[in-house]
């Protein structure tokens, strides 16, 4: 992936400056991302298996769709763009239901510090998983898993899932 321009935020989440995403991760500067959790009428979650080449959470199951908010982009437009890029699904703004925000700070290696404010949405999956088209650079597979099973496996600290803090997962699961 090419390096993107993203906005750096102050501690109160106001705009500070625009810089390259690589610089934000190198120095641990606060920036924004979107997380979109797709669910079905049969109480399942769509999960993506992240590419083995990713620095953050390689080769594990994670949020349906996620990505950085580009410079001057709104969270909603970023979510719509990321959904189209990662799973080939075109949605409208009204389909996104805000869950809230979550500030997560993790260091994956000395040169990669992820300090993100996640704008979190849920969205009903209106197409069969077989009709989705994955972005191979970002993810390797998609699956539907029952919400009850996902909740149980997260609580058991299953190593097949991204290691987000438990209160992040609680925020998601309490709002589906």
Backbone torsions as a table, in degrees:
resi	resn	phi	psi	omega
1	UNK	NA	140.4	176.0
2	UNK	-71.6	150.6	177.5
3	UNK	-68.0	135.2	-176.8
4	UNK	-107.2	154.5	169.9
5	UNK	-85.3	129.7	178.1
6	UNK	-132.6	162.0	178.4
7	UNK	-90.4	135.6	174.5
8	UNK	-94.0	139.8	-176.6
9	UNK	-110.4	151.7	170.5
10	UNK	-78.4	172.9	179.8
11	UNK	-62.3	-22.4	176.6
12	UNK	-91.3	10.8	177.2
13	UNK	73.0	12.1	174.2
14	UNK	-81.9	159.1	-179.2
15	UNK	-64.4	136.4	175.0
16	UNK	-112.5	-55.6	-178.7
17	UNK	-165.1	172.4	175.8
18	UNK	-110.7	137.8	179.4
19	UNK	-153.4	177.7	176.5
20	UNK	-73.8	144.9	178.3
21	UNK	-57.1	-39.0	-179.7
22	UNK	-61.3	-36.4	177.9
23	UNK	-68.7	-40.9	179.0
24	UNK	-59.7	-42.4	-179.9
25	UNK	-74.1	-35.1	179.4
26	UNK	-62.4	-41.9	-175.5
27	UNK	-102.2	-2.6	179.1
28	UNK	72.0	29.1	-179.7
29	UNK	-73.3	140.7	-179.9
30	UNK	-67.7	130.0	178.7
31	UNK	-147.4	172.7	-172.9
32	UNK	-110.0	151.1	176.2
33	UNK	-141.2	170.6	174.0
34	UNK	-119.5	142.3	172.9
35	UNK	-125.7	124.7	179.7
36	UNK	-120.9	121.3	179.6
37	UNK	-103.5	114.3	176.7
38	UNK	-90.1	138.2	179.1
39	UNK	-131.3	162.5	179.8
40	UNK	-117.3	167.0	175.6
41	UNK	-62.6	-25.4	-179.5
42	UNK	-91.5	23.5	174.3
43	UNK	58.3	50.9	174.6
44	UNK	-120.7	155.9	174.3
45	UNK	-110.1	141.7	171.6
46	UNK	-86.8	124.5	178.4
47	UNK	-118.2	147.8	174.5
48	UNK	-109.3	142.7	171.6
49	UNK	-94.6	117.6	-175.8
50	UNK	-70.5	148.7	179.7
51	UNK	-60.6	145.9	177.2
52	UNK	-65.2	-19.1	-178.9
53	UNK	-84.0	-6.1	-179.0
54	UNK	-73.8	143.3	176.9
55	UNK	-76.7	-44.3	179.9
56	UNK	-88.5	119.8	175.7
57	UNK	53.9	55.3	178.9
58	UNK	-69.0	143.4	169.7
59	UNK	58.9	31.3	175.5
60	UNK	-129.5	163.4	178.6
61	UNK	-78.6	140.2	-174.9
62	UNK	-149.6	-173.4	179.1
63	UNK	-47.7	148.0	-176.7
64	UNK	-51.0	-50.6	-178.6
65	UNK	-145.2	139.5	177.2
66	UNK	-152.1	155.6	176.4
67	UNK	-179.6	167.2	179.5
68	UNK	-77.5	145.3	173.0
69	UNK	-82.2	123.0	-178.9
70	UNK	-72.8	162.9	-178.9
71	UNK	-53.1	131.3	177.6
72	UNK	64.6	12.8	-178.9
73	UNK	-94.8	143.6	176.6
74	UNK	-79.3	154.9	176.7
75	UNK	-57.3	-40.4	-178.5
76	UNK	-64.7	-46.0	179.3
77	UNK	-66.4	-35.2	175.7
78	UNK	-62.9	-44.1	179.2
79	UNK	-61.1	-45.2	179.7
80	UNK	-61.9	-42.7	179.0
81	UNK	-64.5	-47.4	-178.3
82	UNK	-63.8	-38.8	178.4
83	UNK	-61.3	-45.4	179.0
84	UNK	-63.3	-44.4	-178.0
85	UNK	-67.0	-47.2	-170.2
86	UNK	-82.6	-35.5	-177.3
87	UNK	-128.7	6.6	174.0
88	UNK	68.8	23.3	-177.0
89	UNK	-107.0	128.9	177.4
90	UNK	-97.2	122.3	177.8
91	UNK	-127.5	167.3	175.1
92	UNK	-107.0	165.9	-176.8
93	UNK	-58.3	-34.9	-178.3
94	UNK	-65.9	-21.4	179.4
95	UNK	-75.3	-20.2	-179.5
96	UNK	-82.6	125.2	177.5
97	UNK	-113.1	114.0	-177.6
98	UNK	-64.3	135.1	172.3
99	UNK	-99.2	-37.1	-179.6
100	UNK	148.3	-159.6	176.8
101	UNK	-124.3	160.6	177.6
102	UNK	-150.3	127.5	178.4
103	UNK	-94.5	116.7	-178.3
104	UNK	-121.6	134.6	-179.9
105	UNK	-129.5	116.2	178.5
106	UNK	-140.3	142.5	175.7
107	UNK	-109.3	120.2	-176.1
108	UNK	-94.7	-26.2	171.2
109	UNK	-163.8	172.3	-175.5
110	UNK	-58.2	-23.7	-177.5
111	UNK	-106.1	9.9	-178.4
112	UNK	-141.2	98.7	179.4
113	UNK	-113.3	117.6	-177.9
114	UNK	-99.3	109.1	-178.3
115	UNK	-122.5	90.4	-169.1
116	UNK	-122.5	143.7	167.2
117	UNK	-100.0	108.4	-179.6
118	UNK	-85.5	127.4	167.3
119	UNK	-92.9	115.8	-170.4
120	UNK	-106.5	132.3	179.1
121	UNK	-129.4	156.5	166.8
122	UNK	-117.3	154.6	-177.3
123	UNK	-153.6	133.8	179.1
124	UNK	-73.9	130.5	177.6
125	UNK	-80.8	112.9	-173.9
126	UNK	-101.4	1.1	179.7
127	UNK	-124.5	154.0	173.9
128	UNK	-64.5	147.8	-179.2
129	UNK	-58.5	-29.2	-179.7
130	UNK	-64.7	-19.5	-179.8
131	UNK	-91.6	-3.3	179.5
132	UNK	-84.1	147.3	-178.5
133	UNK	-119.7	115.5	-175.0
134	UNK	-82.4	147.9	174.4
135	UNK	-87.1	104.0	-170.2
136	UNK	-61.6	-24.5	178.8
137	UNK	-71.8	-24.4	-174.5
138	UNK	-103.3	-36.2	-175.3
139	UNK	-144.1	161.1	-177.0
140	UNK	-115.5	-17.1	-178.0
141	UNK	-161.4	161.8	172.3
142	UNK	-128.2	149.4	173.6
143	UNK	-151.5	156.4	172.0
144	UNK	-102.5	133.6	178.3
145	UNK	-132.7	139.8	178.7
146	UNK	-58.9	137.2	-178.8
147	UNK	-57.8	-40.4	179.2
148	UNK	-60.5	-43.7	179.4
149	UNK	-66.3	-43.2	178.5
150	UNK	-58.8	-46.7	179.5
151	UNK	-57.8	-45.7	-178.8
152	UNK	-64.8	-45.6	-177.9
153	UNK	-68.2	-35.6	176.3
154	UNK	-64.2	-44.2	179.9
155	UNK	-63.5	-29.6	178.1
156	UNK	-83.7	4.9	-179.3
157	UNK	55.7	45.1	178.7
158	UNK	-58.8	128.3	-175.5
159	UNK	-78.8	0.3	176.1
160	UNK	-82.0	-4.9	-177.1
161	UNK	-114.3	154.0	175.7
162	UNK	-58.1	141.6	-176.0
163	UNK	-90.6	65.1	171.5
164	UNK	-77.8	155.9	176.7
165	UNK	-59.7	150.2	-177.2
166	UNK	-61.5	-34.3	179.8
167	UNK	-69.5	-24.4	171.7
168	UNK	-64.0	-52.2	180.0
169	UNK	-61.9	-38.5	177.4
170	UNK	-60.2	-41.8	179.2
171	UNK	-60.1	-40.7	179.3
172	UNK	-67.8	-55.0	-172.6
173	UNK	-65.5	-28.9	178.3
174	UNK	-79.1	-5.5	-177.6
175	UNK	-122.6	14.0	177.5
176	UNK	-87.6	NA	NA
